[in-house]
């Protein structure tokens, strides 16, 4: 039969309850506050040699080529030009949503096909690349919105929230009726997986994605970006979205 607890289960639960009461009494008698109790627990773990179990790293699920094309076809048919540009740029650059919405107009270098990301994840500054074929599209978008402070702005002249971008992606995914669950971070994984498949070395992908350490970025971020450009530009030319 299912959901039947054994005598061992009851015994284990009783022992846990006794242990919790005993520890609670000790904490009260010692008048430990939260931080003091946290330090004591850390010392106990160290004393008994307790280690946190390693977490198994799951590979991110990505879209099939058919689903990816269908997703962007639905976006194009909807006719919202800003959404078309924003969601393609998010994919091409593998940028995080929080970084995407904070891109200022002054951060864009059309000539070099790169965008400065200020205070990205981990408070890191870095550059991201975009395809040469996307330069004219971004230039036209900027020309059509000369008063923009941010690259993408709402009707209220404010930058998009990360939540709003997530909603936009979800809305188009629903319209596309795809079997996969699509969210912004999936598109980031999709692009990084694509670049890996095209043969870009891990070090170059770390540079593009922002996974490198802050110390490494300070040393070689600006020096090495030019070396990444040819491989990145060659890889994105193979995309069909």
Residue frames as a rotation matrix with the C-alpha (Angstrom) as fourth column:
UNK 1
0.569 0.823 0.000 0.00
0.823 -0.569 0.000 0.00
0.000 0.000 -1.000 0.00
UNK 2
-0.179 -0.623 0.762 1.11
0.571 -0.696 -0.435 3.57
0.801 0.357 0.480 -0.68
UNK 3
-0.117 0.077 0.990 1.63
-0.414 -0.910 0.022 6.35
0.903 -0.408 0.139 1.88
UNK 4
0.886 0.325 -0.331 1.99
0.132 0.506 0.852 3.96
0.444 -0.799 0.405 4.79
UNK 5
0.222 -0.826 0.517 4.57
-0.791 -0.463 -0.399 5.09
0.569 -0.321 -0.757 7.32
UNK 6
0.238 -0.241 -0.941 6.61
0.300 0.940 -0.165 2.35
0.924 -0.243 0.296 8.96
UNK 7
0.880 0.034 -0.474 7.63
0.475 -0.057 0.878 2.15
0.003 -0.998 -0.066 12.60
UNK 8
-0.129 -0.991 -0.045 11.11
0.969 -0.136 0.208 3.24
-0.212 -0.016 0.977 11.52
UNK 9
-0.279 0.097 0.955 9.63
0.514 -0.825 0.234 6.42
0.811 0.556 0.181 9.99
UNK 10
0.757 0.628 0.180 7.83
0.138 -0.423 0.896 7.24
0.638 -0.654 -0.407 13.26
UNK 11
0.619 -0.592 -0.515 10.96
0.737 0.212 0.642 6.52
-0.271 -0.777 0.568 15.26
UNK 12
-0.380 -0.803 0.458 13.03
0.911 -0.412 0.034 8.79
0.161 0.430 0.888 13.02
UNK 13
0.044 0.496 0.867 10.50
0.262 -0.843 0.470 11.59
0.964 0.207 -0.167 13.30
UNK 14
0.918 0.314 -0.241 10.43
0.284 -0.097 0.954 11.29
0.276 -0.945 -0.178 17.09
UNK 15
0.213 -0.928 -0.305 14.22
0.926 0.092 0.367 11.41
-0.313 -0.360 0.879 17.31
UNK 16
-0.438 -0.342 0.831 14.30
0.693 -0.718 0.070 14.52
0.573 0.607 0.552 15.09
UNK 17
0.475 0.712 0.517 11.68
0.134 -0.639 0.757 16.21
0.870 -0.290 -0.399 17.26
UNK 18
0.827 -0.230 -0.512 13.67
0.548 0.132 0.826 15.44
-0.123 -0.964 0.235 20.42
UNK 19
-0.184 -0.973 0.143 16.82
0.977 -0.164 0.140 16.79
-0.113 0.166 0.980 18.82
UNK 20
-0.189 0.197 0.962 15.09
0.439 -0.860 0.262 20.01
0.879 0.471 0.076 17.74
UNK 21
0.829 0.552 0.090 13.75
0.142 -0.362 0.921 20.54
0.541 -0.751 -0.379 21.29
UNK 22
0.548 -0.698 -0.461 17.17
0.777 0.221 0.589 19.89
-0.309 -0.681 0.663 22.82
UNK 23
-0.443 -0.726 0.526 18.90
0.870 -0.490 0.056 22.35
0.217 0.483 0.848 20.46
UNK 24
0.156 0.602 0.783 16.15
0.280 -0.787 0.550 24.93
0.947 0.133 -0.292 21.01
UNK 25
0.918 0.184 -0.350 16.63
0.370 -0.086 0.925 24.69
0.140 -0.979 -0.147 24.78
UNK 26
0.073 -0.977 -0.201 20.39
0.940 0.000 0.342 25.18
-0.334 -0.214 0.918 24.42
UNK 27
-0.413 -0.184 0.892 19.88
0.663 -0.733 0.155 28.25
0.625 0.655 0.424 22.18
UNK 28
0.566 0.708 0.422 17.46
0.173 -0.603 0.779 29.79
0.806 -0.368 -0.464 24.68
UNK 29
0.802 -0.287 -0.524 19.74
0.569 0.097 0.817 29.14
-0.184 -0.953 0.241 27.66
UNK 30
-0.238 -0.970 0.042 22.73
0.910 -0.208 0.360 30.62
-0.341 0.124 0.932 25.84
UNK 31
0.460 0.545 -0.701 20.55
0.277 -0.838 -0.470 33.53
-0.843 0.022 -0.537 24.62
UNK 32
-0.623 -0.702 0.345 21.95
0.496 -0.014 0.868 33.29
-0.605 0.712 0.357 21.10
UNK 33
0.168 0.631 -0.757 20.73
-0.477 -0.620 -0.623 35.72
-0.863 0.466 0.197 18.49
UNK 34
0.945 0.325 0.047 20.49
-0.120 0.474 -0.872 34.79
-0.306 0.818 0.487 14.81
UNK 35
0.566 -0.786 -0.248 24.07
-0.601 -0.188 -0.776 35.62
0.563 0.589 -0.579 13.87
UNK 36
-0.224 -0.650 0.726 25.53
-0.961 0.270 -0.055 33.93
-0.160 -0.710 -0.686 16.95
UNK 37
0.359 0.447 0.819 23.49
-0.322 0.883 -0.341 30.78
-0.876 -0.141 0.461 16.25
UNK 38
0.971 -0.023 -0.238 24.60
-0.230 0.181 -0.956 30.81
0.065 0.983 0.170 12.61
UNK 39
0.150 -0.989 0.008 28.26
-0.865 -0.136 -0.483 30.99
0.479 0.065 -0.876 13.68
UNK 40
-0.168 -0.154 0.974 27.79
-0.776 0.629 -0.034 28.16
-0.608 -0.762 -0.225 16.17
UNK 41
0.759 0.521 0.390 26.19
-0.161 0.731 -0.663 25.98
-0.631 0.441 0.639 13.48
UNK 42
0.763 -0.542 -0.351 29.10
-0.458 -0.071 -0.886 26.69
0.455 0.837 -0.303 11.14
UNK 43
-0.187 -0.873 0.451 31.57
-0.967 0.083 -0.242 25.70
0.174 -0.481 -0.859 13.86
UNK 44
0.152 0.330 0.932 29.63
-0.533 0.821 -0.204 22.52
-0.833 -0.465 0.300 14.59
UNK 45
0.974 0.217 -0.064 29.67
-0.159 0.457 -0.875 21.55
-0.161 0.863 0.479 10.91
UNK 46
0.366 -0.917 -0.159 33.41
-0.688 -0.151 -0.710 22.15
0.627 0.369 -0.686 10.84
UNK 47
-0.181 -0.429 0.885 33.95
-0.951 0.307 -0.046 20.17
-0.252 -0.850 -0.463 14.06
UNK 48
0.243 0.361 0.900 32.14
-0.233 0.923 -0.307 17.08
-0.942 -0.135 0.308 12.77
UNK 49
-0.763 -0.644 0.061 33.53
-0.070 0.176 0.982 17.41
-0.643 0.744 -0.180 9.24
UNK 50
0.149 0.905 0.400 30.13
0.579 0.248 -0.777 18.00
-0.802 0.347 -0.487 7.65
UNK 51
-0.859 -0.453 -0.237 30.30
0.035 -0.515 0.856 19.06
-0.510 0.727 0.459 3.98
UNK 52
0.091 0.895 -0.437 27.57
-0.595 -0.303 -0.744 20.36
-0.798 0.328 0.505 1.73
UNK 53
0.051 -0.051 0.997 26.79
0.532 0.847 0.016 17.76
-0.845 0.530 0.070 -0.97
UNK 54
-0.849 -0.412 -0.331 27.82
-0.064 -0.540 0.839 18.81
-0.525 0.733 0.432 -4.45
UNK 55
0.193 0.959 -0.208 24.96
-0.315 -0.140 -0.939 19.84
-0.929 0.246 0.275 -6.70
UNK 56
-0.269 -0.204 0.941 24.56
0.741 0.581 0.337 18.02
-0.615 0.788 -0.005 -9.95
UNK 57
-0.522 0.004 -0.853 24.70
-0.334 -0.921 0.200 20.50
-0.785 0.390 0.482 -12.81
UNK 58
0.190 0.691 0.697 21.85
0.547 0.515 -0.660 20.08
-0.815 0.507 -0.280 -15.25
UNK 59
-0.855 -0.428 0.292 22.39
0.459 -0.364 0.811 20.96
-0.241 0.827 0.508 -18.86
UNK 60
-0.420 0.737 -0.529 19.93
-0.395 -0.673 -0.625 23.63
-0.817 -0.053 0.574 -20.00
UNK 61
-0.053 0.505 0.862 17.26
0.754 0.586 -0.297 22.50
-0.655 0.634 -0.411 -22.43
UNK 62
-0.697 -0.215 -0.684 17.32
-0.226 -0.839 0.495 24.37
-0.680 0.500 0.536 -25.71
UNK 63
0.364 0.897 -0.250 14.92
-0.476 -0.052 -0.878 24.82
-0.801 0.439 0.408 -28.60
UNK 64
0.077 -0.254 0.964 14.98
0.756 0.646 0.109 22.86
-0.650 0.720 0.242 -31.81
UNK 65
-0.893 -0.445 -0.064 15.94
0.278 -0.659 0.699 24.82
-0.354 0.607 0.712 -34.92
UNK 66
-0.497 0.793 0.352 12.34
0.592 0.013 0.806 24.57
0.635 0.609 -0.476 -36.13
UNK 67
0.381 0.664 -0.643 10.95
0.923 -0.226 0.313 25.95
0.063 -0.712 -0.699 -32.87
UNK 68
-0.292 -0.570 -0.768 13.47
0.580 -0.744 0.332 28.79
-0.761 -0.348 0.548 -32.77
UNK 69
-0.966 -0.055 0.254 12.59
0.249 -0.476 0.844 29.89
0.075 0.878 0.473 -36.30
UNK 70
-0.167 0.984 0.068 8.86
0.722 0.075 0.688 29.61
0.671 0.164 -0.723 -35.60
UNK 71
0.152 0.159 -0.975 9.23
0.912 -0.402 0.077 31.72
-0.380 -0.902 -0.206 -32.45
UNK 72
-0.595 -0.462 -0.657 10.83
0.228 -0.882 0.413 34.58
-0.770 0.096 0.630 -34.36
UNK 73
-0.835 0.403 0.375 8.42
0.388 -0.053 0.920 34.22
0.391 0.913 -0.112 -37.28
UNK 74
0.157 0.920 -0.359 5.55
0.943 -0.032 0.332 34.81
0.295 -0.391 -0.872 -34.86
UNK 75
-0.045 -0.270 -0.962 7.32
0.625 -0.759 0.184 37.88
-0.780 -0.592 0.203 -33.48
UNK 76
-0.931 -0.363 -0.040 7.79
0.180 -0.552 0.814 39.26
-0.318 0.750 0.580 -37.00
UNK 77
-0.528 0.799 0.287 4.15
0.615 0.127 0.779 38.67
0.586 0.588 -0.558 -37.94
UNK 78
0.120 0.579 -0.806 2.98
0.965 -0.258 -0.042 40.55
-0.232 -0.773 -0.590 -34.83
UNK 79
0.342 0.033 0.939 4.46
0.692 -0.684 -0.228 43.71
0.635 0.728 -0.257 -36.36
UNK 80
0.987 -0.083 -0.138 5.95
0.044 -0.685 0.727 45.34
-0.155 -0.723 -0.673 -33.24
UNK 81
0.634 -0.771 0.059 9.28
-0.002 -0.078 -0.997 46.58
0.773 0.632 -0.051 -34.57
UNK 82
0.105 -0.616 0.781 10.79
-0.911 -0.375 -0.173 47.31
0.399 -0.693 -0.600 -31.15
UNK 83
0.581 0.149 0.800 9.96
-0.560 0.787 0.260 43.81
-0.590 -0.599 0.541 -29.96
UNK 84
0.973 -0.230 0.022 11.54
0.166 0.626 -0.762 42.35
0.162 0.745 0.647 -33.09
UNK 85
0.321 -0.904 0.281 14.77
-0.297 -0.378 -0.877 44.24
0.899 0.198 -0.390 -32.50
UNK 86
0.140 -0.241 0.960 14.86
-0.981 -0.162 0.102 43.72
0.131 -0.957 -0.260 -28.73
UNK 87
0.701 0.213 0.681 14.25
-0.430 0.888 0.165 39.97
-0.569 -0.408 0.714 -28.77
UNK 88
0.879 -0.478 -0.002 16.72
0.259 0.479 -0.839 39.38
0.402 0.737 0.544 -31.60
UNK 89
0.184 -0.840 0.510 19.38
-0.547 -0.519 -0.657 41.45
0.817 -0.158 -0.555 -29.88
UNK 90
0.379 0.020 0.925 18.80
-0.895 0.261 0.361 39.50
-0.235 -0.965 0.117 -26.68
UNK 91
0.927 0.002 0.374 19.39
0.061 0.986 -0.157 36.27
-0.369 0.168 0.914 -28.56
UNK 92
0.744 -0.655 0.134 22.34
0.164 -0.015 -0.986 37.41
0.648 0.756 0.096 -30.71
UNK 93
0.074 -0.757 0.650 24.26
-0.596 -0.556 -0.580 38.83
0.799 -0.345 -0.492 -27.75
UNK 94
0.023 0.044 -0.999 23.30
0.549 0.834 0.050 36.20
0.835 -0.550 -0.005 -25.12
UNK 95
-0.710 -0.265 0.653 22.78
-0.269 -0.754 -0.599 39.13
0.651 -0.601 0.464 -22.78
UNK 96
-0.709 0.487 -0.510 20.93
0.703 0.425 -0.571 38.73
-0.061 -0.763 -0.644 -19.50
UNK 97
0.181 0.882 0.434 17.52
0.823 -0.378 0.425 40.40
0.539 0.280 -0.794 -19.30
UNK 98
0.663 0.048 -0.747 18.61
0.615 -0.603 0.507 42.64
-0.427 -0.796 -0.429 -16.41
UNK 99
-0.406 -0.876 -0.261 21.52
0.418 -0.432 0.799 43.82
-0.813 0.215 0.541 -18.58
UNK 100
-0.524 0.264 0.810 19.42
0.835 -0.029 0.550 44.21
0.169 0.964 -0.205 -21.72
UNK 101
0.503 0.858 0.104 16.91
0.809 -0.510 0.293 46.62
0.304 -0.063 -0.950 -20.17
UNK 102
0.631 -0.313 -0.710 19.70
0.379 -0.673 0.635 48.80
-0.676 -0.670 -0.306 -18.77
UNK 103
-0.269 -0.741 0.616 21.53
0.934 -0.045 0.353 49.38
-0.234 0.670 0.704 -22.07
UNK 104
0.301 0.281 -0.911 21.79
0.153 -0.957 -0.244 53.13
-0.941 -0.066 -0.331 -22.63
UNK 105
0.983 0.105 0.148 22.04
0.164 -0.166 -0.972 54.67
-0.078 0.980 -0.180 -26.08
UNK 106
0.592 -0.806 0.000 25.53
-0.799 -0.587 -0.132 55.95
0.106 0.078 -0.991 -25.26
UNK 107
0.155 -0.521 0.839 26.65
-0.496 0.693 0.523 52.38
-0.854 -0.497 -0.151 -24.52
UNK 108
0.709 0.242 0.662 26.29
0.362 0.681 -0.637 51.31
-0.605 0.691 0.395 -28.16
UNK 109
-0.227 -0.818 -0.528 29.28
-0.439 -0.398 0.806 51.35
-0.869 0.415 -0.269 -30.49
UNK 110
0.772 0.636 0.014 27.82
-0.247 0.320 -0.915 50.85
-0.586 0.703 0.404 -33.96
UNK 111
0.457 -0.664 -0.592 31.17
-0.860 -0.162 -0.483 51.04
0.225 0.730 -0.645 -35.71
UNK 112
-0.613 -0.782 0.115 32.74
-0.774 0.565 -0.285 48.27
0.158 -0.264 -0.952 -33.61
UNK 113
0.066 0.754 -0.654 29.51
-0.375 0.626 0.684 46.23
0.925 0.200 0.324 -33.33
UNK 114
-0.524 -0.233 -0.820 29.71
0.625 0.549 -0.555 46.09
0.580 -0.802 -0.142 -29.55
UNK 115
0.419 0.719 0.554 27.72
-0.084 -0.577 0.813 47.28
0.904 -0.387 -0.181 -26.56
UNK 116
-0.707 -0.673 0.219 29.08
-0.231 -0.074 -0.970 48.26
0.669 -0.736 -0.103 -23.16
UNK 117
0.401 0.777 -0.486 27.39
0.303 0.388 0.870 46.51
0.865 -0.496 -0.080 -20.24
UNK 118
-0.453 -0.537 0.712 27.85
-0.436 -0.563 -0.702 48.49
0.778 -0.628 0.021 -17.04
UNK 119
-0.591 0.153 0.792 27.42
-0.776 0.158 -0.610 46.77
-0.218 -0.976 0.025 -13.68
UNK 120
-0.025 0.533 -0.846 26.33
-0.592 0.674 0.442 43.43
0.806 0.512 0.299 -15.08
UNK 121
0.879 0.374 -0.296 25.87
-0.030 0.662 0.749 40.34
0.476 -0.649 0.593 -12.93
UNK 122
0.450 -0.725 -0.521 28.38
0.893 0.351 0.283 40.35
-0.022 -0.593 0.805 -10.09
UNK 123
0.776 -0.089 -0.625 28.84
0.047 -0.979 0.198 44.12
-0.629 -0.183 -0.755 -10.63
UNK 124
-0.229 -0.880 0.417 31.05
0.567 0.227 0.792 43.37
-0.791 0.418 0.447 -13.65
UNK 125
0.387 0.221 -0.895 31.57
-0.561 -0.714 -0.418 45.67
-0.732 0.664 -0.153 -16.61
UNK 126
-0.407 -0.536 0.740 32.06
0.347 0.659 0.668 44.12
-0.845 0.528 -0.082 -20.03
UNK 127
-0.432 0.289 -0.855 31.35
-0.833 -0.491 0.255 44.45
-0.346 0.822 0.452 -23.74
UNK 128
0.020 0.445 0.895 28.99
0.224 0.871 -0.437 42.25
-0.974 0.209 -0.082 -25.74
UNK 129
-0.900 -0.387 -0.199 29.05
-0.132 -0.193 0.972 41.77
-0.415 0.902 0.123 -29.50
UNK 130
0.271 0.954 0.127 26.25
-0.111 0.162 -0.980 41.99
-0.956 0.252 0.150 -32.03
UNK 131
0.098 -0.239 0.966 26.24
0.831 0.555 0.053 40.84
-0.548 0.797 0.253 -35.68
UNK 132
-0.834 -0.456 -0.310 27.51
0.185 -0.760 0.623 43.20
-0.519 0.462 0.719 -38.35
UNK 133
-0.708 0.629 0.321 24.26
0.469 0.079 0.879 42.57
0.528 0.773 -0.351 -40.22
UNK 134
0.204 0.806 -0.556 22.40
0.968 -0.081 0.237 44.05
0.146 -0.587 -0.797 -37.24
UNK 135
-0.654 -0.582 -0.483 24.28
0.661 -0.750 0.008 47.36
-0.367 -0.315 0.875 -37.30
UNK 136
-0.888 0.331 0.321 21.92
0.009 -0.684 0.729 49.09
0.461 0.650 0.604 -39.75
UNK 137
0.035 0.942 -0.335 18.86
0.544 0.263 0.797 47.86
0.838 -0.210 -0.503 -37.84
UNK 138
0.087 -0.073 -0.994 20.14
0.975 -0.196 0.099 49.32
-0.202 -0.978 0.054 -34.57
UNK 139
-0.884 -0.453 -0.117 21.17
0.409 -0.869 0.277 52.53
-0.227 0.197 0.954 -36.32
UNK 140
-0.587 0.743 0.320 17.67
0.107 -0.321 0.941 52.92
0.802 0.587 0.109 -37.78
UNK 141
0.249 0.676 -0.693 16.08
0.806 0.252 0.535 52.20
0.537 -0.692 -0.482 -34.39
UNK 142
-0.283 -0.443 -0.851 18.20
0.846 -0.533 -0.004 54.87
-0.452 -0.721 0.525 -32.73
UNK 143
-0.980 -0.091 0.175 17.43
0.176 -0.806 0.566 57.37
0.090 0.585 0.806 -35.49
UNK 144
-0.277 0.958 0.077 13.70
0.256 -0.004 0.967 56.71
0.926 0.287 -0.244 -35.10
UNK 145
0.718 0.480 -0.505 13.89
0.585 -0.022 0.811 57.30
0.378 -0.877 -0.296 -31.34
UNK 146
-0.027 -0.843 0.537 16.24
0.303 -0.519 -0.799 60.29
0.952 0.141 0.270 -30.91
UNK 147
0.165 0.149 0.975 14.93
-0.726 -0.650 0.222 61.14
0.667 -0.745 0.001 -27.43
UNK 148
0.831 0.166 -0.531 15.64
0.125 0.874 0.469 57.71
0.542 -0.456 0.706 -25.98
UNK 149
0.299 -0.760 0.578 17.99
-0.954 -0.238 0.181 57.48
0.000 -0.606 -0.796 -23.03
UNK 150
-0.174 -0.275 0.946 17.77
-0.326 0.922 0.208 53.69
-0.929 -0.272 -0.250 -23.00
UNK 151
-0.955 -0.240 -0.176 18.01
-0.248 0.315 0.916 51.59
-0.164 0.918 -0.360 -26.14
UNK 152
-0.524 0.835 -0.166 14.53
0.440 0.433 0.787 50.20
0.729 0.339 -0.594 -25.50
UNK 153
-0.973 0.226 0.056 11.86
-0.182 -0.589 -0.787 52.29
-0.144 -0.776 0.614 -23.80
UNK 154
-0.459 0.884 0.085 8.19
0.824 0.460 -0.330 51.84
-0.331 -0.081 -0.940 -22.99
UNK 155
0.054 0.585 0.809 5.41
0.742 -0.566 0.359 54.21
0.668 0.581 -0.465 -24.03
UNK 156
0.914 0.269 -0.305 5.97
0.406 -0.574 0.711 56.00
0.015 -0.773 -0.634 -20.72
UNK 157
0.588 -0.768 0.253 9.55
-0.320 -0.509 -0.799 56.81
0.743 0.389 -0.545 -21.82
UNK 158
0.359 -0.490 0.794 11.02
-0.862 0.151 0.483 54.54
-0.357 -0.858 -0.369 -19.17
UNK 159
-0.618 -0.617 -0.488 13.16
-0.744 0.659 0.110 51.47
0.253 0.431 -0.866 -19.56
UNK 160
0.298 0.703 -0.646 11.48
-0.408 0.705 0.580 48.09
0.863 0.090 0.497 -19.63
UNK 161
0.228 -0.194 0.954 11.38
-0.921 0.274 0.276 46.08
-0.315 -0.942 -0.117 -16.43
UNK 162
-0.832 -0.544 -0.105 12.84
-0.552 0.801 0.232 42.59
-0.042 0.251 -0.967 -16.49
UNK 163
-0.506 0.732 0.456 9.37
0.133 0.589 -0.797 41.31
-0.852 -0.343 -0.395 -15.64
UNK 164
0.396 0.689 -0.607 7.88
-0.495 -0.396 -0.773 43.01
-0.774 0.606 0.184 -18.69
UNK 165
-0.224 -0.554 -0.802 10.45
-0.972 0.184 0.145 41.46
0.068 0.812 -0.580 -21.03
UNK 166
-0.936 -0.070 0.346 9.71
-0.156 0.962 -0.226 38.06
-0.317 -0.265 -0.911 -19.52
UNK 167
-0.062 0.994 0.091 6.01
0.015 0.092 -0.996 38.65
-0.998 -0.060 -0.020 -20.16
UNK 168
0.286 0.115 -0.951 6.68
-0.864 -0.399 -0.308 39.65
-0.415 0.909 -0.014 -23.76
UNK 169
-0.701 -0.607 -0.374 8.67
-0.704 0.675 0.223 36.46
0.117 0.420 -0.900 -24.39
UNK 170
-0.780 0.455 0.430 5.93
0.102 0.769 -0.631 34.37
-0.618 -0.448 -0.646 -22.76
UNK 171
0.179 0.900 -0.396 3.23
-0.341 -0.321 -0.883 36.03
-0.923 0.293 0.250 -24.87
UNK 172
0.099 -0.201 -0.975 5.02
-0.995 -0.034 -0.094 35.30
-0.015 0.979 -0.203 -28.15
UNK 173
-0.898 -0.438 0.041 5.85
-0.439 0.897 -0.049 31.76
-0.015 -0.062 -0.998 -27.03
UNK 174
-0.415 0.838 0.354 2.17
0.050 0.410 -0.911 31.17
-0.908 -0.361 -0.212 -26.34
UNK 175
0.398 0.547 -0.736 1.25
-0.666 -0.379 -0.642 32.51
-0.631 0.746 0.213 -29.77
UNK 176
-0.278 -0.622 -0.732 3.81
-0.946 0.308 0.097 30.19
0.165 0.720 -0.674 -31.40
UNK 177
0.714 0.639 0.288 2.31
-0.693 0.705 0.152 27.16
-0.106 -0.308 0.946 -29.60
UNK 178
-0.033 -0.838 -0.544 5.67
-0.677 0.420 -0.605 25.46
0.736 0.348 -0.581 -29.26
UNK 179
0.612 0.256 -0.749 6.19
0.223 0.852 0.473 22.23
0.759 -0.456 0.464 -27.31
UNK 180
-0.303 -0.826 -0.475 9.09
0.800 0.051 -0.598 23.78
0.518 -0.562 0.645 -25.38
UNK 181
0.715 0.421 -0.557 8.82
0.674 -0.625 0.393 26.25
-0.183 -0.657 -0.731 -22.53
UNK 182
0.009 -0.708 0.706 10.50
0.733 -0.475 -0.486 29.49
0.680 0.522 0.515 -23.65
UNK 183
0.849 0.125 -0.514 11.89
0.455 -0.668 0.589 32.13
-0.270 -0.734 -0.623 -21.29
UNK 184
0.877 -0.474 -0.077 14.56
-0.457 -0.775 -0.437 34.81
0.147 0.418 -0.896 -21.77
UNK 185
0.167 -0.884 0.437 17.36
-0.781 0.152 0.606 32.86
-0.602 -0.442 -0.665 -20.11
UNK 186
0.423 0.042 0.905 16.70
0.322 0.927 -0.193 29.96
-0.847 0.373 0.379 -22.46
UNK 187
0.976 -0.062 0.209 17.56
0.176 -0.340 -0.924 32.20
0.128 0.938 -0.321 -25.39
UNK 188
0.481 -0.856 0.190 20.85
-0.874 -0.450 0.183 33.04
-0.071 -0.255 -0.964 -23.69
UNK 189
0.044 -0.425 0.904 21.62
-0.302 0.857 0.417 29.34
-0.952 -0.291 -0.090 -23.29
UNK 190
0.769 0.340 0.542 20.57
0.375 0.446 -0.812 28.78
-0.518 0.828 0.215 -26.89
UNK 191
0.902 -0.428 -0.054 23.07
-0.333 -0.610 -0.719 31.28
0.275 0.667 -0.693 -28.24
UNK 192
0.163 -0.888 0.429 25.96
-0.939 -0.006 0.345 30.15
-0.304 -0.459 -0.835 -26.05
UNK 193
0.231 -0.006 0.973 25.27
0.018 1.000 0.002 26.55
-0.973 0.017 0.231 -27.07
UNK 194
0.954 0.164 0.250 25.26
0.253 0.002 -0.967 27.62
-0.159 0.986 -0.040 -30.72
UNK 195
0.639 -0.769 -0.023 28.59
-0.738 -0.605 -0.299 29.41
0.216 0.208 -0.954 -30.37
UNK 196
0.019 -0.603 0.798 30.06
-0.650 0.599 0.467 26.34
-0.759 -0.528 -0.381 -28.70
UNK 197
0.503 0.269 0.822 28.83
0.326 0.821 -0.468 24.16
-0.801 0.504 0.325 -31.55
UNK 198
0.988 -0.133 0.077 30.47
0.016 -0.411 -0.911 26.54
0.153 0.902 -0.404 -34.02
UNK 199
0.459 -0.866 -0.198 33.82
0.742 0.496 -0.450 25.90
0.488 0.060 0.871 -32.40
UNK 200
0.358 -0.354 0.864 34.44
-0.389 -0.898 -0.207 29.04
0.849 -0.262 -0.459 -30.34
UNK 201
-0.480 -0.631 -0.609 36.81
0.322 0.519 -0.792 28.22
0.816 -0.576 -0.046 -27.46
UNK 202
0.252 0.584 -0.772 35.54
0.919 0.104 0.379 28.31
0.302 -0.805 -0.511 -23.89
UNK 203
-0.473 -0.516 -0.715 37.66
0.738 -0.675 -0.001 31.38
-0.481 -0.528 0.699 -23.09
UNK 204
-0.967 0.134 0.217 36.01
0.047 -0.741 0.669 33.36
0.250 0.657 0.711 -25.90
UNK 205
-0.108 0.985 -0.131 32.53
0.408 0.164 0.898 32.25
0.907 0.044 -0.420 -24.89
UNK 206
0.039 0.038 -0.999 33.27
0.995 -0.097 0.035 33.27
-0.095 -0.995 -0.042 -21.29
UNK 207
-0.860 -0.433 -0.270 34.27
0.399 -0.900 0.174 36.67
-0.319 0.042 0.947 -22.60
UNK 208
-0.729 0.647 0.225 31.03
-0.043 -0.371 0.928 37.07
0.683 0.666 0.298 -24.55
UNK 209
0.080 0.872 -0.482 28.75
0.479 0.391 0.786 35.68
0.874 -0.294 -0.386 -21.85
UNK 210
0.136 -0.078 0.988 30.26
-0.652 -0.758 0.030 37.46
0.746 -0.648 -0.153 -18.86
UNK 211
0.919 0.214 -0.332 31.08
0.052 0.768 0.639 34.25
0.392 -0.604 0.694 -17.03
UNK 212
0.017 -0.992 -0.124 34.72
0.490 0.117 -0.864 35.18
0.872 -0.046 0.488 -16.54
UNK 213
0.183 -0.024 -0.983 35.93
0.972 -0.146 0.185 36.40
-0.148 -0.989 -0.003 -13.16
UNK 214
0.972 0.200 -0.124 36.13
0.193 -0.979 -0.068 40.12
-0.135 0.042 -0.990 -12.50
UNK 215
0.289 -0.944 -0.161 39.91
-0.181 -0.219 0.959 39.86
-0.940 -0.248 -0.234 -12.18
UNK 216
-0.318 -0.380 0.868 40.18
0.707 0.514 0.485 38.18
-0.631 0.769 0.105 -15.58
UNK 217
0.573 0.613 0.544 37.95
0.819 -0.447 -0.359 40.80
0.023 0.652 -0.758 -17.17
UNK 218
0.854 -0.276 -0.441 40.12
-0.094 -0.916 0.391 43.60
-0.511 -0.293 -0.808 -15.82
UNK 219
-0.085 -0.984 0.154 43.19
-0.040 0.158 0.987 42.00
-0.996 0.078 -0.053 -17.34
UNK 220
-0.850 -0.421 0.316 42.05
0.208 0.283 0.936 40.95
-0.484 0.862 -0.153 -20.80
UNK 221
0.118 0.985 0.126 38.47
0.572 0.036 -0.819 42.04
-0.812 0.169 -0.559 -21.53
UNK 222
0.716 0.213 -0.665 39.30
-0.271 -0.793 -0.546 45.00
-0.643 0.571 -0.510 -23.73
UNK 223
-0.266 -0.917 -0.297 42.49
-0.749 0.003 0.663 43.48
-0.607 0.399 -0.687 -25.10
UNK 224
-0.841 -0.160 0.517 40.92
0.040 0.934 0.355 40.24
-0.540 0.319 -0.779 -26.29
UNK 225
0.125 0.992 -0.019 37.52
0.009 -0.021 -1.000 41.32
-0.992 0.125 -0.011 -27.60
UNK 226
0.223 -0.083 -0.971 38.94
-0.901 -0.399 -0.172 42.09
-0.373 0.913 -0.163 -31.04
UNK 227
-0.806 -0.573 -0.146 40.25
-0.590 0.757 0.282 38.52
-0.051 0.314 -0.948 -31.24
UNK 228
-0.578 0.677 0.455 36.76
0.235 0.672 -0.702 37.16
-0.782 -0.299 -0.548 -30.54
UNK 229
-0.073 0.636 -0.768 35.08
-0.601 -0.643 -0.475 39.25
-0.796 0.427 0.429 -33.26
UNK 230
-0.512 -0.128 -0.849 35.95
-0.847 0.235 0.476 37.09
0.139 0.963 -0.229 -36.33
UNK 231
-0.971 0.119 -0.205 34.76
0.141 0.986 -0.095 33.84
0.191 -0.121 -0.974 -34.77
UNK 232
-0.502 0.830 -0.242 31.60
0.252 -0.127 -0.959 35.42
-0.827 -0.542 -0.146 -33.39
UNK 233
-0.141 0.448 -0.883 30.70
-0.745 -0.635 -0.203 37.17
-0.652 0.629 0.423 -36.65
UNK 234
-0.730 -0.178 -0.660 31.32
-0.606 0.616 0.504 33.98
0.317 0.768 -0.557 -38.66
UNK 235
-0.929 0.365 -0.056 29.12
0.347 0.812 -0.469 31.96
-0.126 -0.455 -0.881 -36.30
UNK 236
-0.327 0.871 -0.368 26.12
0.066 -0.368 -0.928 34.32
-0.943 -0.327 0.063 -36.29
UNK 237
-0.480 0.125 -0.868 26.09
-0.839 -0.354 0.413 34.45
-0.255 0.927 0.275 -40.10
UNK 238
-0.926 0.082 -0.368 24.97
-0.068 0.924 0.377 30.82
0.371 0.374 -0.850 -40.03
UNK 239
-0.699 0.709 -0.089 21.82
0.254 0.131 -0.958 31.63
-0.668 -0.693 -0.272 -38.02
UNK 240
-0.816 0.502 0.285 18.51
0.282 -0.085 0.956 31.64
0.504 0.860 -0.072 -39.84
UNK 241
-0.157 0.799 -0.581 16.14
0.943 -0.053 -0.327 33.75
-0.292 -0.599 -0.745 -37.75
